Amino acid sequence: MKKHILTLDETQRSFQCFAIQTQLSDYELAFCINSALNIGLERITDHKLSKETEEFNFSAFMYDDEMRLTIWSLISNVSHPSMRQIKQNFQNVLFDELETSLRIYLVPDFKGIDYWLMIDCEDVDLLEEIKLLRNQHGISSIMKVDIHSFKHWSNLLLY
């Protein structure tokens, strides 16, 4: 009997990744993107990442565009603590240390990035959409990133 071995090239997905810098909160940014592109990003359960003994949560939004066969995902690059972590750390840490001890980055290679916009699509040109987003008030910058150029790209995968 023949053995079939899957390689990484056969399992890679075709998606585009955009790094966003903004002062907007997650729901404000999702509303801004929805308004500009006429899509419907909706809040989904937080993206969870376990590191050592702690679990970190990253806010996430998703929209499945069935007409264009495209899935849009917006993921925070900075974690927000769970209530369990706050209770544990509250007893052991002073207030000024609490904030910094509970935050990690989804992609540590890009600490200056606030959010990731992932677009899972088959060879769709998104030039017009990105131009619209660049002109939105509240979005400081948006740039396309080759996800395979950094180490922790697999942290971005929601499904």
C-alpha positions, -999 to +999 in steps of 0.1 A: +000+000+000+013+035-009+019+061+018+007+096+011+025+124+029+011+159+030+036+186+027+031+222+039+028+234+003-003+213-002-020+225+029-013+262+026-042+285+021-044+315-002-050+345+019-038+381+021-027+397+053-028+434+061-013+451+092-033+480+106-021+507+130-049+527+147-060+543+179-096+529+174-109+502+197-117+468+182-155+475+177-148+510+163-124+496+138-148+468+128-175+494+123-152+516+103-142+487+080-179+476+076-189+511+067-161+517+042-163+483+024-200+475+029-193+442+046-205+427+079-177+419+102-192+404+134-176+396+168-168+360+173-154+342+203-119+354+212-089+339+196-070+321+224-033+316+226-017+295+253+017+305+265+034+286+293+007+282+320-015+312+309-041+317+282-043+350+264-074+363+245-074+383+213-105+400+201-117+387+167-143+396+141-153+376+110-174+379+079-181+353+052-188+369+019-205+342+000-209+362-032-172+368-036-162+335-019-141+355+006-137+353+043-127+385+062-111+382+096-100+411+119-078+400+148-062+421+176-024+419+178-025+428+216-041+405+241-066+414+267-066+395+300-092+371+311-109+376+345-091+346+359-057+362+351-068+395+366-077+378+399-045+358+400-022+387+392-041+412+412-030+396+444+007+394+434+013+426+415+011+463+421-013+483+400+013+499+377+028+464+369-006+448+363-011+463+328+022+453+314+024+418+329-009+407+312-002+418+277+014+398+249+015+401+212-002+376+188+027+382+164+057+394+185+077+402+153+053+432+147+048+449+181+038+482+164+008+467+148-026+470+165-047+447+143-045+421+115-069+420+086-069+386+070-087+380+038-091+344+027-097+345-010-089+330-044-068+355-063-090+385-056-075+420-062-082+441-031-064+473-043-096+494-043-107+481-008-073+490+007-074+524-009-108+530+008-095+519+041-064+541+039-087+571+036-107+563+067-105+586+096-089+567+126-067+543+105-031+556+108-017+531+083-025+498+066+001+477+047+002+443+030+024+418+048+038+386+035+029+363+063+055+337+055+082+363+061+078+362+099+081+334+125+047+334+143+024+336+113+005+305+123-009+324+153-031+344+129-050+313+117-085+313+133-098+281+116 
